[in-house]
Amino acid sequence: MTYVALAYGFIWGAVFIYVLLVGRRVARIDAEIEDLRRRLKPRA
Amino acid sequence: MLSTMPSARRSRARFLVGLLLTMHGFFVAPLLVANAPLEKTMGIVQKIFYFHVPCAWLLILSTFVCAGGSLAYLFAGSERGDRLALCSAELGVLFGLCVMVTGPLWARAAWGVFWTWDVRLTSSLLLWLMLIGYGLARRYGGAGGRRLAAAMALFAAADVPLVYLSVNLWRGLHPNTRTVSSLAPGMRLPFFFSLAIFSALWGVLLALRMRAEHSQARLVELAIAIEDAEGNSA
């Protein structure tokens, strides 16, 4: 039972960490895009 | 900007719905697996099969999608294909890691060792390492890194038939390809449900990762536009 729980727990943990990392990256890029848009707006 | 907001919200909503459905499945799958009949010789540890095989399937799917995207990039110059290849290679590394961890846990209980140089295990390890190599070639390969990585993806795809058929061609410790088709009736529903949920999760993660790549491309376009505007005003 321990091995089964370890296997399933590992998959959960790996997917959770991956989603967290990609989600944070998307948020950072979106913030940078907004910043650049604000900088570009007065010139337009 | 305003005109693009609703579609951005829609895509976020679609992503959240997909994620919730998948997460729901991740809670239901263990219940089905727990109620599945016990395998006679291995007992409860055989239940790792319900998660290990879907992860291995996603490793193979990721490799094929990565190779398809790489082909589009190499022969048609498709940037979208290149982005798809990168995202699927990353998912291949993620699910390959799950295979490399869950497999040895099962092996320890069934064979008494975490690892043995069985041809299925070795060819799977090579496939996983090739996908890691793909990422490294892109990151550190310099100007031609993306083309080099794309060529590596084709080699990785060529390894997939070897991985799949190795258990039939060379009789090792690993169960052969007829295991799924010979499953007991009570084991089929939990297995195929788990396979469907893992595949759905893969789709959701690919969409999330593609969105990150798309945003990154837009960021580069905006930075170039600002540089041009600054150059014109100087």
Contacts between the chains, C-beta under 8 A, distances in Angstrom:
chain1	res1	chain2	res2	distance
A	1	B	44	5.6
A	3	B	45	5.4
A	3	B	48	6.5
A	3	B	105	4.5
A	3	B	106	6.9
A	3	B	108	6.8
A	3	B	109	5.2
A	4	B	44	6.2
A	4	B	45	6.3
A	4	B	47	5.0
A	4	B	48	5.6
A	6	B	105	5.7
A	7	B	48	4.7
A	7	B	51	5.9
A	7	B	52	7.0
A	7	B	101	7.1
A	7	B	102	4.1
A	7	B	105	5.0
A	7	B	106	7.2
A	8	B	30	6.4
A	8	B	51	5.8
A	10	B	98	6.8
A	10	B	101	5.1
A	10	B	102	6.8
A	11	B	51	5.8
A	11	B	55	6.8
A	11	B	98	4.9
A	11	B	102	6.9
A	12	B	26	7.2
A	14	B	94	6.2
A	14	B	97	6.1
A	14	B	98	5.9
A	15	B	94	7.3
A	15	B	201	6.8
A	15	B	205	7.5
A	18	B	94	5.4
A	18	B	205	6.9
A	19	B	19	7.9
A	19	B	205	7.1
A	19	B	208	7.0
A	22	B	205	7.6
A	22	B	208	5.4
A	22	B	209	5.6
A	22	B	212	5.6
A	23	B	208	7.2
A	25	B	212	5.3
A	26	B	208	7.2
A	26	B	211	6.1
A	26	B	212	4.8
A	26	B	215	6.2
A	29	B	212	6.6
A	29	B	215	4.3
A	29	B	216	5.7
A	29	B	219	5.6
A	30	B	215	6.1
A	32	B	219	5.6
A	33	B	215	6.5
A	33	B	218	6.0
A	33	B	219	5.3
A	33	B	222	6.2
A	36	B	219	7.0
A	36	B	222	4.3
A	36	B	223	6.4
A	36	B	226	6.1
A	37	B	1	6.7
A	37	B	222	6.9
A	39	B	226	6.1
A	40	B	222	6.7
A	40	B	225	6.4
A	40	B	226	5.8
A	40	B	229	6.9
A	43	B	229	5.1
A	43	B	233	7.4
